[in-house]
Amino acid sequence: MLDLMPDIIEKFKNFDIKLLTAYPSDSNSVSYPCVTYFDYANEDKVIGDNMGYSDISYKFEVWSLTIADRMRLAKTIDMIMKSLRFKRTMAEPQFLNGKYRHILIYRRTVFENYEEEN
């Protein structure tokens, strides 16, 4: 099972975007805008004796106080993920409790060599 998140996190650092692994709360410790991320899916597509293909998906949520920040970050995330050969499968803007949220989900099919994982 491959984990591509370390490469993704490294790419985000180049754009000065800090990724959070938990939802922002209403506490003063969170500064907006911010981005949360989650492993969304990691499923086998084709399995062989020593190799296969998997679909890996990641979910990002942009949280901001303004539409401009939400759109700027959503566009940057889109550019980063597409540069890593991910395909956007969902984009949904929302307004919740006085904050803007933009949900983005990306998927990529990857080759896995099971012999290298052991």
N, C-alpha and C positions, 0 to 999 in steps of 0.2 A: 504494500500500500504506500503510494507516494504522498509526500507532503510538500507542496510547492510554496507554502506560506513563507518560509524563510527568504526565498527569492523575491516574493512580492513585497514583504516588509522592507527589504533592502532597497527596492526600486522606489518605494514611497518616501524613504529618507531623502532621496535626491530632490524631492519636491517639498520638503519640510512639512510633510503631513504625518502627524502622529496618529497611529492606529490604537484604538482602545479595544479591549476584549470584553468589556461589559457596557451595558447601557448607561448613558449619563443620567445622573439623578438631578434633582433640584437643589442639591447641595452647592455650596460656594466653591467646592474643590474642583469642579468641572468648568473649563472655559470653552466658550463657543466661538467659532464653529469647531466641531470635532467629528471624527469618523470612527464608528464601531465596525468590527468585522467578525465573521464566524465561518467555520468550515460548514458549508451547507449540505454537500453530498460528496460521497466518494464511492462510486459503484462500479463493479466489474461489468464490462460490456462483452468482451471475448476472452475466454480463458483457455490457455493451452498448457502443455506439460511444463514448460519453462518460460513462457512469455504470455503476454496478453495486453489488452487495452482496457483502460478505465476512463470513466467520465468523472472529472473533479470539478466541483462547483464551490464558489465562495460568495458570501453575501456581505455587502457593505451597506451601512446606513449613515448618511450624512445628516448631522444635526446642526442647525444654525438658527440664528435669530432673525436673519434676513434672507429674502429670496436670492439676492445677488450672491451671498456667500454659498448658499445651497447649490446654485447653478455652477458657480466657479469650481467648487470641489467635485461635483458630479461629473463635470466635463474633464477634469484632471484625472479622476479615477478611471473614467472611460478610456482616456488616452493611454494611461499606464497599463491597464489590463489588456487592451488590444495590442500594445507593443509586446506583451508576453503571450500573444496568440490565443487569448481568451475571447469568447464570443458572449456578448451581452444577451441574456435571455429574459431579463425583466428590468424595467425602470418605472418606479411608481413614486411620484411626489405626493406628500401629505402635509397636513397642518394639524398638529396635536398639542394641546395644552399650551398654546402660545409660542410653539417652536415649529420650525420647518424641518421636515424629515424627507429624505429622498432614499428609497430602497433601490439598490442595484444588485443584480445577481449575474454572475459570469460563470461560464462553463468551458472546459477544454477537455478534449479526448487526448489521453497520453498513452504512450507505449511503456510497458513495464517488462523488465527482464527479471524474472523471479529468482534466477540463479545469483544475481548480484545482490539481492536483498538478504540472502542467508549469510 
